[in-house]
Amino acid sequence: MIMNKISRNKSRLQRKKRVRAKISGTSVQPRLAVFRSLKEIYAQVIDDTNGVTLAAASLKEVKAKNGVEGAKKVGAAIAKKCLAKKINTVVFDRAGYQYHGKVKALADGARENGLKF
């Protein structure tokens, strides 16, 4: 008997859908969304009520390698951009990724630079 195995990304997207049903960003408290690919890590601060991206950062921007240290630098960069636009608190959206490794490092980097979750 052959069992159909759900791909890792498909199960992540199911988790993302479940989380996004509960989390949404407002202009007062926007959503910090994380996307992690094999080569990059991206972070966006999104106002879902208006459908606008308020700030974004990536590994290319901070000129770092794809790892935990690079993710921490992306978190620091997004925090600095948010604080420049007077955004102090955000809702963290890990997009179905495990809160571990690069995703955790990005969150820690943002927190260390003054962003509140």
MOFEN-V265319 format. One record per backbone hydrogen bond with DSSP energy under -1.0 kcal/mol. CO is the residue of the C=O (numbers start at 1). NH is the residue of the N-H. If there is no record, write none. Layout:
CO|NH  CO|NH
This chain:
7|11  8|12  9|13  10|14  11|15  12|16  13|17  14|18  15|19  16|20  19|22  19|23  29|26  30|91  31|46  32|93  33|44  35|42  40|37  42|35  43|57  44|33  45|54  45|55  46|31  47|51  47|52  52|47  55|45  57|43  58|62  59|63  59|64  65|67  67|71  68|72  69|73  70|74  71|75  72|76  73|77  74|78  75|79  76|80  77|81  78|82  79|83  80|84  81|85  82|87  83|86  88|116  91|32  93|34  94|97  98|100  100|103  101|105  102|106  103|107  104|108  105|109  106|110  107|111  108|112  110|115  111|114  116|90
